[in-house]
Amino acid sequence: AKRLEECRLHQGTWDLLEWCAARGLRQSLLSATEQGQLEDAVADFGLTELFEHVIGQSNCHAVGKAERARELVSSLDVDPEQVVLVGDTVHDAHVAERVGVVCVLVEGGHQHREKLDSAGVEVLDGLPVAGIPLGVNGVAPNTGLKPLTAKARGIKKQESDMADYSND
């Protein structure tokens, strides 16, 4: 809980979330943080009204994050290719791949840039401050992002959701 209390929003987070909400883009939050702590943090940052779903974990190891993501995407009643998972770990890219959604990683979170680059998806230096570079159907109009399959990236699917999750 202490680490969560020390968390700060990345520069541009509030503006980006409001920009998306103002355009009717549906937003959900999926995290490895314990559900109660996550809900408290979202409320403390004043973000509750910006998310349709806030989904944390019932265990501290994030086991089952891919399954929680599958459940979330299924509940949205949209084509998975219209969903963008924004994350900060290689594990997030693997979750997105398993669920069949586009993934964009943002530097400045749990893992170093070099590790993020190994995921084979677009890695942003930070969140955009003005406008949003993400589109639907796997194409981001301002960045040329496209979904990459495991085959295209040359990455084997991992047996375990936690196979490449580390904080190094």
Beta strands, then each sheet from edge to edge (+ up, - down):
strand 1: 28-34
strand 2: 53-57
strand 3: 84-87
strand 4: 102-106
strand 5: 122-124
sheet 1: 1+ 2+
sheet 2: 3+ 4+ 5+
end
